[in-house]
């Protein structure tokens, strides 16, 4: 039996002068209750020299992910009520 799930996918890049230092990926399930998040360093030297900016970008990405997740959870609550 086939079971499918709808997810929201979010990707992001932390770039320094047009070069990718880090990449970010998130998948959030349809009701917002489950999610995966990953951050990967693309250029170790670039990241090391710009880690404060890269970490800020990571924090900003996570805030966006949580914003989407919260909206999906709120949408589910409205559907149930």
PyMOL commands that set and color helices and strands:
alter all, ss='L'
color gray80, all
select helices_A, chain A and resi 44-49+51-80
alter helices_A, ss='H'
color red, helices_A
select strands_A, chain A and resi 7-16+19-29+35-41
alter strands_A, ss='S'
color yellow, strands_A
deselect
rebuild
show_as cartoon
